[in-house]
Amino acid sequence: MSTKSISSVVQDHARRKGSAPAVTYPDGSLTWAELDRRSNQRARLLASMGVKQDDLVVVMLPNCTEFHEAVVGVWKAGATPCILPSKLPGREASDIISLAAPAAVIGDVPFSYDGPRIAAGAALGQFSDAPVKDAAAASWKAVASGGSSGRPKIIVDTTPAVVDFETAPFAVMGFSDGGAMLNPGPLYHNMPFLFTSLALLAGTHVVGMHRFNAEMFLQLVERHRIEVVAVVPTMMQRIWALPECVRAAHDMSSLKKVWHMSAPCPQWVKRAWIEWLGADRIFESYGGTEAGGCVITGREWLAKPGSVGKVVPGTLRVLREDGSEAAVGEIGEIHFSANHRSKFRYIGAEAKTDHAGGYSIGDLGHIDHDGYLFLADRRSDLILRGGANIYPAEVEAVLDEHPSVASSAVVGLPCADLGERVHAIIELRGAEKLDLAAIVAHVEERLTKYKRPASYEVSDKPLRDDAGKVRRSLLKEQRRAWLAAGRAFELRPDGIAITQRRATECS
């Protein structure tokens, strides 16, 4: 029989290669036998707290070996892990946990919480590590998301917690039994969680980082002979920003597949990686936490720069605002098929559906004459300036190409004349000094006038989180509030301070 519960798959790996490493982080390593035994203890601890079949269990742990043993323990208890960041602010954590109504929480809770909770590092000695009764939840994972609106919701993947080895995408993703993958991203985000979980189920050694570091990434690939990595474009930029001699000093020959996703990748960054590692090792996937959409190889991308993949008929459509099908090359809202809709459910939100039962996560894009999908942006992020549509991701890609810019975020701010103006927030690279004239000249060479930022701001805080995400809706809300209070956004020639005079121009 090709279908087995996640619990029994981990147990099988432990029987076959007990002393081989299963999970390695800077805090230590777990062998397959240790992962199996400790997750058995975790399952019994959860059961002692009243956790039952198909309950949600919140996991709020940082990147570490304990995260993986806790999640496997939840699966072995027949429950569904609901993964949350370990350092959520109290109010946000309270809102999401109230929404989840979990049977238990694993980790440290940043607010007064009187529900069942297992602290990080909890002792397990009183619970047997013998095999537990086989169990499989009806839903294998749940992921929290703020979404474009900023309101929390939980996306429950309704795929059962079982593995069908005849259809599992292990080979497509590059996982091999006995191979190794590197995870540099935060495990509370869907992509790192998905890749590390599937890697373990394939029998792959998961090597992780507490927090991304560009040079350490290269060291770990070489040290552990990593075959698969999953990164976001921000990580790619930071690795590429290392001195060439540093990149050349590390052996990357073991890499078979470099996956990137979760955010738009500037074309210059992707081209640089293809030239460095070769087109046959670079892969991009597009989709949402809810379901996948497209995949494109590096070789395909060179023929279709900027695309995220060829659309498989029946998987997604691009629709106009009136619900009709967009023409070839026409930008519209991307709607996934009704088949995808059956694979998830929301807690705290309703899916935006079309007349055919498909759904949208708010992304805009177009399909070309060869059937390849190109993304524009999210509808909620679209800037409307004098009747023209401006896509922040396009402007950000140009700004991020400048050697002084580590990252950028572009939002629309009010303009009495044109409705909205383009405002750029930039994060400088390392010890770089601001040369605004050089950045403006760089933009003017690459963007038509109406797309150029009318105002700039330098942020002394990272604009993107560890998962490469930028919360444009929050940035826009903050700056609109500042403007309402009379604060403007134009940089002095001598540095990064934001002046306080009232903005009067929208040119």
Buried (B, 14 or more C-beta within 10 A) or exposed (E): EEEBBBBBBBBBBBEEBBEBBBBBBBEEBBBBBBBBBBBBBBBBBBBEBEBEEBBBBBBBBBBBBBBBBBBBBBBBBBBBBBBBBBEBEEEBBBBBBEBBEBBBBBBBBBEEBEEBBBEBEBEBEEBEBEBBEEBBBEBBBBBBBBBBEEEBBBBBBBBBBBBEEEEBEBEEBBBBEEBBBBBBBBBBBBBBBBBBBBBBBBBBBBBBBBEBBBBBBBEBBBBBBBBBBBBBBBBBBBBBBBEEEEBEEBEBEBBBBBBBBBBBBBEEBBBBBBEBBBBEBBBBBBBBBBBBBBBBBBEBBEEBEBBBBBBEEEBBBBBEEEEEEBEEEEBBBBBBBBEBBEBBBBBBBEBEEBEEBBBBBBBBBBBBEEEBBBBBBBBBBBBEBEEEEBBBBBBBBBBBBBEBBBBBBBBBBBBEEBBBBBBBBBBBBEEEEBBBEEBBEBBEEBBEEEBBBBBBBBBEEEBBBBBBBBBBBEBBEEBBEBBEEEBBBBBEEEEBEBEEEEBEEBE
